């Protein structure tokens, strides 16, 4: 009796693992959505970095102009 339970457990585990190996349409769609969201977040990060760099450059230009004005050009 124990041999049959063990055999049934091994066979069940095999089918469970084999069934999880292939992605179905829902898993593929979920993965595509995840990739799209990740790309979107990367684009937002890139845009935020560009804005930050531009703001820093503008601040430096203003500081340079203020120094020029205070030193009499």
C-alpha positions, 0 to 999 in steps of 0.5 A, a space after each residue: 500500500 505504501 508503494 502505491 502511495 509513493 508511486 502516486 505521489 511521484 507521478 503527481 509531482 511529475 505532472 505538476 512540475 511538467 504542467 508548470 514548465 510551459 507558459 500559457 497565454 495569460 502568463 505570456 500576456 502578464 510578462 508582456 505587460 510587466 516588460 511594457 511597464 518596466 520600459 515605461 518606468 525607465 523612460 520616465 526615469 530618463 526624462 526626469 534625469 534630463 530635466 534635472 540636468 537641464 535645471 542644474 545647467 540653468 542654475 549654473 548659468 544664472 549663478 555665472 550671470 549673477 557673479 558677472 553682474 556683481 563683479 561689474 562684468 
